[in-house]
Amino acid sequence: MDETKMGILGDEVVKVNYQVQVGEPIGEVALPDGPVRLNIGAGAHEIEGFSPIDRSLGTEAYPLDYPDESVDEIRASHILEHFPHGTVQEVVNDWVRTLKPGGILRVAVPDFLKIAQSYLDGKPDNHQGYIMGGQGDVNDYHMAILDAENLREAFIRAGLEGIRPWESEIQDCASLPISLNLMGTKPTVADMQTSAVAVLSAPRYGPIVHSREAFMAFTKAGIPYQIGQGVFWEQVLSEMLEALLLDPQFEFIITCDYDTVFSEFQVKELIRMLRVHEDMDAICPVHCKRGDYKILFGIGEAGSDKPRSMYMAELEKSVVPITTGHFGLTVFRTESLRKLERPWFNSVPGDEGRWGKGRLDCDMYFWKNWKKCGLTLGLAPRVVVGHLEELVIWPDQQMGPIHQTLSDFGNYGIPRNAWR
């Protein structure tokens, strides 16, 4: 059937059109007393305490006929790969929709990496069947290739945390050597409440509207917000961070700039990303530089400080490892900051002791020091923040407004179509 789905990307609503064969909902089922556990794609395998969901039994794996937050646990063994690859995320989202806060999703799929490695090693195995399905009937065809990376990404995008492996309790496809078994937990309200604090190094004079928006975002997120002022932003920020390291209650520290624009959503999502990606010590959002409008991050070649370009496909991940970032709205693990060698900020002149080409600004010094200390930094491609920029408004030939940045005025002068 043709369907139009509505998805959320940051704060934007995005329409996605696709064709997919799904089961027709038959109405929400009557919920039993006690825990509700589903065995999706059960086939002939019965598990005590689990209700079987299978097309052969007249029940559909997607969409599930269960209300929101009504299921305690879902076990889906070697069923997700039967859906079109463009629909995998929608299926996982639907399963997570039915989970209660604290509920668990267990998924098992053929691991393409293991199958490919077995094939390359020349092992006599059912490689074609693992990838394409048994094809014994119309329901036994595989339409998605999955591995640990893209299944984990689907879990993260659906809002799951505590993602980890699991072992099958019965002899089914989930117990095969080529099976990839991952489980995740739907966070509770208590899980989503975290001990974090935000700090801002502000100029002694500057825009005040943004400070109100930042205050509202942190207030809604339940995060205390501290402002320090001074001529040298890096000194103010450093001292604020140092003071917070003495307080054991804060698990995360968030830095923000006076000219960064964001909402409660970005704050909460960055904290969630850092909780999920335990291999990261800090995570920053996509932030556009003023003037040349480049994105404020750097990425180096493996084992080298030499910068490299990033492929757009890399931005499909929930977090991408980078080498330099910014302080616009960046979340740090407090324990990681304690490992950072001092000085944290230091400006270094370039050639002949001058502050032109070859200089190292204090923010870049911080990130180089961060990497030298073995700490990691990630970019969250789906979390975007704004950068405040001053605009000049000119009247056009119809006395309507023309908006121009100050940098463009300096480079090009008065707009060509301004009133003369």
N, C-alpha and C positions, 0 to 999 in steps of 0.2 A: 504494500500500500504506500501511497505517497504521503509523506509527513513533512511538516515544517516544525523544527524544534527551536526553542529559544534558549540560548546559552549566555552565560555571564563571562565577560572578559574584562577584568578590572571593574570599573564602574559602568562599562558600556554593555548594552544589550545587543547581541549579535544574532542575526537570523542565519540558520544553517539549513539548506535544503538538501535532502537526500532521499533515496528510495531504499526501503528495507522491509524484509519479510518478518513480521512479528505476529505473535498470537493475539487474538482478539480478547480483550478483558471480558470476563464473564460475571463481573461483580465481585466486590470484596468478600472474602471468606469469613465465616464465623470463627472468631479466635477462641482457642481452648483455654481452660484454666491453667495457670502455671506458665513456665517459660515456653516461648514459641521458637522452635528451631526448624530450619528448612534445609532439606537436602536437594539442591537444585541439580537437575540432570541425573536423577537417581538411577534410572534404568532399573535393573534387577537387584540393585544393592540396597538392602534395608539397613538402617542404622537406628538403634533403639533411642527413642526420645526425639527423633527427627521426622518431620512430615515430608514425604517424598513429593517432589515437583518434577514432572516429566511429561512431555507431549504424549507419550504412549499411555499415560494415565489420565489424559484429558486436562492437564494443567500446564500452563506456559511459564517458561523461565523469564520471559520479558514481554510486556511489562508484568510485574508481579501483582497479583490480585490481593494485596495486603495494604492496609492504611499506612500513612507516614508514622514512623517511630512506633511500630507495633511488634517488631521481631527482635528476638534476643541474639540469635546467631544464624548465620547463613553458611552453608558448605556448598560450594559449586565446583565439582570435580570434572574437569575436561569437558566443559560445556561452552565456556566463553569463546573459544576458538571457532565455534560453529556459527558465530554471528559475523556479518561483514566487518572488515577491519575499520571502516569509517564509523561503525556503530558501537564499537567496544566501549568507548567512554560513556555513551548514553546508557548502556546496559549496566555498567558498574555504578553509575550515578543512581539508577533506579533501585538497584539492590541496597545501596547505602541509604537511600531515601526511606526505606522500610525499617531500617535498624533503629532501635532505641538508642539514646545516648549511652555510651558504654558497651553497645552491642559490637559483635565481632563478625567480620567477613573473612572467610577462608576460601581462597581460589586456587585451583590447580589447573595447569595448562601444559601442553607439550612445550618444552624449553628449546627454542630454535637453536640457541647457542650449543647446547649439549648434542642435539641431533646433527648439526652441521659438523661439529668436531668429531663425532663418531663416524660420519660419512668420510671426512677427510682422512681419518685414521684407517680407513678401509675395513672397518668392523662390519660383519654380516648382521645387519639389523633391518628392521622394517622402516627405513627412513622415509620412504614415500608415503606409507600409511600414517606415520606420525605427523607428517606435514599436511597431507591432503585429505586425511580421514579414511575410514574403512570403505566408504562409498557402497555399503550394502543396501542402503535405501536413501530416499531423498533427504532424510534428516542427518545422514552420516557423512557430510562433506565439511571440510574445514575451510574457513574463509578469512582467517586472521592468523598472522604469524606473531608470536609473542616471546619475549625474553624477560629477564629480570628487570632490565632498565625500563622498557615501555609498560610493563605491568605495574611496576612501582609508581611510575608517573601517573598511570590511571588511578591508582589508589590515592595518591596525593591530591590530584585534581578533584577527586570526589570528596575530599575532606577528611580522609582517614589519617590516623597517627599510629605510632608504635608499630610500624611495619616490620615484619620479621618472618622467618621461615616456619613451617609446621610440617609434621609428619602424619601420614594417613594412619588411622586407627584400624582400617580394614584393608583387605587385598583387593584394590581396585586400580584404576588408571593413575590415581594420585600416588600409588606406591611404586610405580615404574621408575627405573633409574633415570629416564629422560624427563621426568615430571618436574615442573617448577611449581613449588607450593609456597605461596605468600599469604599472610594474614595481616589484617589491620583492625584498629579499634576506632569506632566513632566517638569523638571526644564528648565528655560531659561538660556542663556549665563550669564545674570546678576545674576541669582540665584547661578550659579556655581562659580562665582567670589566672594570670601569671604575675609574678613579682618583677615588675620592670619600672624603670624611671627614665625620664627624658630630660636632656639638657640642651640648652641653646646658648651659643655665644653670639650676642647681638651687638651691633655697633651702638655707640652712645647716642646716635641720632639716625633714624631711618624709618622705613614704612611701619605702620602700626596695625593696619588692617590684617596683614598676614598673621601677626602674633595672636590676634583674636581667633582666627581660623584654626591655628595650631592648638591653641588652648582648648577650643571646643572639641577638636579631634582627640586629644589626649584625655580630656574629661570624659567623653563618651566611652573611651576604651578603658577607663578606670586607672589611668596611669598618671602619677604625679609629674609635674612639669616645672623645671627650674630654669631661670634665665640669669645669665651672667653678662656683664657689660664691660667693655674696655677697648682700648685702641688696638691691641694686638689679640686678635681672635684666638689664635692658637694657644697663647698663654692662659687666657681665660678658660678655654675649653679643657686644657690639660689640668688645671687646678681643680676644676669642677669634677672631672673624672677621678682624679686622685682622691678627692674627699669621699666620693661615692664608693670607692674600693674599700673604705674602712667600715662600710655598713654591710653586714652579712645578709641582709634580707633581700637584696636585689640580685636576681638571677641574670637579668638582661639590663643593659644600659643602651638607650637610644640617643644618638646625636641628631640634631637638625639645625639647618641654617635659617636665618631670619627671612630669607627670600625663597624658601621652598614651600610649595602649596600642596596640601594633601588632606585626606579625610580619615575618619576612624577606620575605614576599610583597609587602607594601605598599612596603617599601624598594626592592626591585628593580623593581617596576612603575612607581613614580614616576620612577626614573632612566631607565627605558626610554621613558616618555612624553616626558621632556625631550629625550632623544636623537632621538626621532621628530619632535617638534614643534620644528623649528629656529627658528620664529618666536617662541618663548617663552623668556624669560630666567629664569623660576622657575615651579614648579608645586607646588601644595599639594593634599592630599586633602580629602574631605568630613569635617568635624570638628564635632561638636555642642557648643554652648555649655552650660555648667552653668546651672541656675536656670530660664531661660526656654526652653532647649532649641532655640534657633534655630541654623541652620547658620552657621558662622563664615566668612562671606565677604560681600563687597559688590560690586555691579555697577552701573555708571553708564550714563547715556544717552550715545550717541555724541557726542563733542565737548563733553561737559559733565560736571561733578562731581555733577549731580543723580542720586540713586539711582533705580533702577527695579526692577520685579519681574522674575523670571525664569520663563519658560514651561517646563513639564516636558519639552516636546519638545527643548529645548536640552540637556537632560541626557543625551540619546541619543548625543551626541558624546563622543569619547574625552577631549577637553580643551575647556573653555569659557573664553574670555577673561573675566577679572574685574578689578576695580580694587583691592580690598583682600582680604587673606587672614589668615593666622595663622602661627605659628612652631612649631605642634605637630609636624609632620613635613613640612617644606617643603624642596624641592631647588632650589638656586640654581646658576646657572652662575657659576663663579669670575670669569670675565672680565666678566660683567655687574655683579657686586659692585664691581669695580674702577672702574666708571663712575659709581657712586653718589656724589652730593655729600654732604659732611659738614656738620653732624652727622647721623648716621644715625637716632638716636633723640632725641626732644625732647618733653617734655610742655608743653603750652600751656594756661594757664587760660582760662576762659570769661568771661562777663559780669562786670564789676567785679573782675576778677582773682581770681574764686573758682573752685573745682574742682567745681562742679555742672554745670548745663546749659550747653552750648556749649563745654565743655572739649575739648581734643584730646589724647588719651592717646598715649604714646610709640610704641605699636605702629601706631596709625593714622597718626601723623606719618611713620613709616617708609614706609608704603605710598603715602601722598600724595607723598612725596619720590621714591619709586621711579617713579611715573607721570610726575612733573614732569621727571625725567631721561630720559624716553622709553623706559623699560624696561617689559617686558610681564610679566603674571602670568596663569597659567591654573589652573583648577580641574579636577581629574581626577575626574569623577563616579562612576567605577566603582572608585575606590580609597577605602576608608572606614577611618578610625582611630577608636579609642575615647577617651573622656575620663574619667579617673579621678574618682570622686565618692564622698565619704564617705556611708555609710548608717547609719541607726539601725535596730536590730532589736527589735521588740516582740513579746511573746507574744499570740496571738489567743485567742478564746474556747475553742478546742480545744487550747490550749497549743502551737500551731504558730507559725511565724515570719511576721511582717509586716515588710516592708522599706520604709523611708521615708527620703527624702533629708533632709539638715539644713535645706535651704531650705524644704521642705514642712513640716517641724516648726515652723520659725519662722513660717510663714504660717498654718498650720492647727492646730498643737498636736498632742497625742497622737491617733493614728488612732482613729476612732469605734469600730471593731470590736476594739480592743485589750482585753486581759484587764482586768477591773475587780474 
